[in-house]
Amino acid sequence: MPNEIHQSMFLDVTLPKLVDVDEKNPDYRMIVGRSIFTFVKLLVQFNSPRATGLLIDLPIPEIREYMQNYDIFVERVRETKEILNQSIII
């Protein structure tokens, strides 16, 4: 049930922002970051700012993809978390 609630809330926040995710918009990374940070923090308690930074640096098509699909977003966050965990170990 919480996953369904998070998914609904996530899409309520991110879908309206899709129009702003465009290489012609110099502020798109800030807009995406503000939109996803709370949800990243739910999934990555430690290093959520760095995880968000990695997610907003992905290519625009990938950002648009995860902003439209919560399951893809969760997978990208998981991958980001693994990258951050590896960088701490090294």
C-alpha positions, 0 to 999 in steps of 0.5 A: 500500500505505501508503494501505491501511495508513493507512486501516486504522489510521485506522479502528481509531483513529477508529471506536471514538471515534464514540460520543463525538462528540456535542454533549452531550459537552463533550470531543468535540473533544479526543477527535477531535483526539487520534484524528486528529492523527497522521494529519493530521501524516502529510498536513500536516507543517507546521501540523498542529496548526492543521489539526487544530483546523480539522477538529475545529471542523467540524459534528458530522455532517461530523466523524462522516463523515470519521471513518468514511471515510479518503478523505473524511478525506484530502479534508478534510485537503487542503481544510484545507491549502489554507485554511492555505496561503491564510492564509499568503499573505494 
